[in-house]
Amino acid sequence: MPANLTPEYEKAELRYRQAATDEERLAALQVMLGAIPKHKGTEKMQADLKRRISQLRQAEQKAAHGKGPDPFHIPRSGAGQVVLIGPPNTGKSSLLAATTHAAVKVADYPFSTVVPQPGMWDKDGVQIELVDTPPLTAEHVPTGLMGTIRNADLVCVVVEAGDTSLEQMELVLGVLRERGLTLRSVPRSQLPAADPDQRAGLVAVTKLDLGGRETIQTLRELYGHHVQATGRAGVGLDVLGVSAQTREGLDDWFQRMWSLLAMLRVYSKEPGKPPDMRRPFILPAGATAADLARQIHRDLPERMKFARLWGHCRFDGQQVHRTEPLRDKDVVEIHE
């Protein structure tokens, strides 16, 4: 049964996705619960909304009694969580401000970020959660920061274009190396499950509007994929140049993060109707038509007979089996 969500619900859901604080999330969830149509087709969604409201209220109560949650534990949200790490004043907060609606404190003095700050980047029909973090130095790594890094789906090292970029890069990778972590620019689904200390990562070189563009090529020569393994904490890394001020390179940065997160955006289509291109389903790489059906409704895979596919097949609307692997931006029509 279709949910038939109201415009009021969809607006509240957008506010929830863009919320920067638990207070804003709770307010949006309460509006969503009040606006959602009450029928059998939304029972599971209603239960999920009530569960999330309850969790946020419990967190508020703990905070009121001095037992608030760990500020360095940022629950995953969106299609994937990307943690930005780097030395002071490399532009992490500026990147978060340029790409999300988070209430970011951007300052030209060091250590203006004292706890991790999440924000949701909504682009191309998907959402990637960026997390700005307190700066690290050779003398100090904030308590809890390594937990934030290990909890993330993807780690982005942020360094500033210019004469100090190599020094900054070695500082960050040295901190990771001391703690046994290695970054590689390969999709996280391809990392060996037996080695949790290998993490998917990349490098963003910021402030291109101020010069220092030769930094990018230098870092690629030292840390790129053509470099043989040397035991260093970050060999085989993509290096991308960006500017929060001019927005140069931000689109390429988003697309590369999306590919490293190893997720798919897939659009559903009802027979005889156009596809809904506003709200893609987000699935892990390798997902099948049956996996999409299960995300639509948990009982649908057992009822489906076949699917029709628009996208990577030889012709539009081709009939495929339930086990057909999907690709990014496919349109799928489930037949019962």
N, C-alpha and C positions, 0 to 999 in steps of 0.2 A: 504494500500500500504506500503511495507516495506521501511524503511528509507535508507538501504544500506549505512551505514556510512563508511567513508574511514578510513584507518589506521591513516592518518594525524589528522583527527577529534578525533579519540579515544585517540591518544597521547596527544592532547591538552586538552581533557576532563580530563585525568588523572592529567595533570599539574594543572588544575583548582581545582580539588578535593584536591590536596596536597598543594595548595597555602596557604601561611601564611599571606599575605598582600593583600589589595584591589588592589594595583598596579599589583601584579602577577595575580590576578583573572581577572582583566580587559584585560591584555595581552593575557591570555589563551582564554577568551571568544571571543576576536576579531579573533583569529586564527580559533576557532571553527566555527564562522559565515562565515568566508571565505572558510572553507573546507567542510562545510555541502553540500550535494547534493541538488540542487535547483529543487524540484518538489513538487507536491501536497501533497505527503506523509510526507514532512518535513515542511510544512507551519507553523504548530503550534510550532514546535521546533525553527524555525527561529524567530518567533514572541517572543518566550520566551527568546531567546538569546539577541535580540535587547532590550527587556525590562530590562534585567539584566545589559547590557552594559550601558543603559541610567541611571539606578539607581546608578551605580558606578561612572559615570561621574558627576552626580549631587552631590554625596558625596564629590568628589574631589574639585568641585567648592566651596562648602560650607566651606571645610577645608581651601582653599586658601584665603577665606574672613574672617577667624577667627571664623567661625561658624560650626566647625566640629562636627561630630556625637559624642554622649556620648560614651567614651571609655569603660564604664562598660556595655553597651548594646551590646551583642554579638548575632547577628542573628543566629537562629538555622540552622544547616546544617547536611547532612548525615541522618542516620536512627534515630538519637537521640543525644541530647546534655547532656554531663555529666560534672558538675562543680566540680573541686577539691578544697576543702577548708581545712585549717588547720593552726596551728601556724607556726612561722618562722622555716626554715631549716628542715622540716619534709620530704622533698623529692618530693614535688609536681612537680617542674620543671624537676627533673630527670626522673620522670615517663613520662612526656610529651615528653622529648627528646628521651627516649627509645622506644616509641611506635608510634611517628608521625614524619613528616618531618618539623615540625615547627622550626623556628629559635629561639631556647630557650636559655636564659642566665642562665646557671647553675653555682652557686657560693657557696662557703662554708661560706658566711657571710649572716646575715639576711636581709630581705627586698630588695633582688635583683630583685624581681618582683614587679613592681609598678602599672601596669594596667593588666587586664585580657588578657591572651594570648591563642588563640585557636589553635588547631592542629587536623588533621584528622587521626584517626587510621583505616587503611584499612586492614581488616583481614577476612578470611573466606567468601569472596564475599560481605561483607557489610562494611559500614563506620560508625564509631561512633566518634562524635566530642568531644574531651576532651578540657576543658578550665582550664588552670592554673590561679590562682587568687592571688592577694597580700595577705600576711599573716595577720591573725587577732590575737589580743592579748586581755587580759582583759581590758587594758587601751584604746585600739584603734581598731575600726572596720572601714575599709576604706569606705568613702562615696561612695555610689553606689553599694557596694558589695552585700547587701541584695537584690537589684534589680536583679543582676546577678544570685543569688541563686534561687530566685523565678521564674525567666524566664526559668530555666533549666528543662529538663525532669527528671534528676536524679542527686542526690547530693552524692558525695563520700567524706567522712571525711578521711583525711590523717594524720596519727600519726606515730611517729618513734618508732620502737621496742626498748625496754629498760626500764630503771627505771622511765622515765618521761611520759610514754605512757598514764597511767591513768590520770595524771594531764592534759595532752594535750587533752584527750578525754573529760574530764569534762569541760575544757575551751570552746571547740567548741560547745558542746551541751548546755552549759550555755548561750552562746551568742544567739543560736537559740531559746532557751526557753524564754529568755527575749523578743524576738520578735515574740513569738507565734508560732514558727515552730516546727513540730515534724517529725522525720525521721523514716520510717519503711521499712524493706526489704520485700516488697510485690510488685508484678507487678503493675505499675502505673495505669493500667486499672482497678485494683481492689480497688483502693483508693476511698473513698466516695466523690462523686462530690460536695456534700453539704459542705465539709470541705476542702477548698483550702489550709489550713495551715498544712495539712498532706502531706508530700512529700515522694516519693520513694527514698531510700538511702541505703548506705552500708558503710563499713569501710575498708580501705586499710592500713595495718601495713607494713611500709617500712623498708628498710635497713636490711633485714634478713641476708645478707652476713656478717654483723657486729655482729651478735648474738642477744640475747634478744628474742628468739623464744617462751619462756614461756609467753610472753606478749599476744600472740594470744589467748591462752586458758583462761587467766585471763579476757580478754575483752569479750570473748564469755560467760563466766560465769556471768559477770555483765550486759551485754547488749544483750545477745542472745535471741532467740525466746522462750526459756523455762522460761524466767524471766517474772513474772506477771507485768501487767501495774502498774506503780508507779507514773505517772504524770511527769516523766522525759522526756526530749526531744528526746530520742533515745533508746527506749526499743524495742526489737524485730529486732535487726540488724545483718546482716551477717558480719562476721569479717574474712578477708582474708589476708594472708601474702604474700608479694611481695618483689622482689629485682630488681631495675633498672639496677644494675651492672651485675648480673648473669642471669637476666630474669626469675628467679624462680617465679612461681605463676602467671605470666602475662597472660597465656592462660586461667587459671581458672577465673581470674579477668575479662577478656573480656567476657567469656561465662556467668558469673553471671550478668554483666551489661546488656548484650543482653537480658537475660530472664526478668530482671526487667524493661527494656524498653518496653516489651510486643509488640514486632514487629515480623513479619514473613519475611523470605526470600523465595520467590517462583520463580521457573524457568518456562519459557514458552517453548512450543514445537510446531512446525508446523507439521501437518500430514505428515508422511513419512520421517521426518527428525529428526536427534538427537536433544536433547534439548540444548539450549545455557546456559551452566553452568558458563559462565564468568560474566554475567550481570543479577543478580537476580532482580526481582521486590520486593520492600520493602512495606509491607502492615501491618496495625495494626492487633493485635490479634483478632480473630473472623471474619476476612474478608472471603468472599465467592468467588466462581469461577466467579460470576458476577462482584465482585469488582475488580478482576484481569483484567477481560475483559475491564472494564471501564478505568483502568490505561493504558492498551495497546492502546485503542482508545475510545473516549467518546461515539461513536455510536455503538461500538461492542456489548454491553450487549443487545441491542434491536434486534440485528441480530443473536445472538448466539442461537443455539438449545439445545446443551448440551456440556459437557466437558468430557475428559478422564483424569484420574488421576493416577499418579505413586507416591506412598508414603505411606500414612496411610491407604489406602483401603485394602480390603481383597486380591485383586490380581492386578497386574500391568495392567495399561490401562483400569481400570474399568470405565464404563460410569456413570457419576454422573449428578445430576441436577444443574442448575445455582446457586441454593441456598446452595450448599454443602460447609460447613465451611472448610477452608484450615488449614494446619499445617506447621510448619517450615520445609523447604527444600523439600516441595512437588513439583512435576513436573506436569504442567497442559497443556493440549492440547485443545484449544477452537475450537468447530465446529459450523459453520454457517449453 
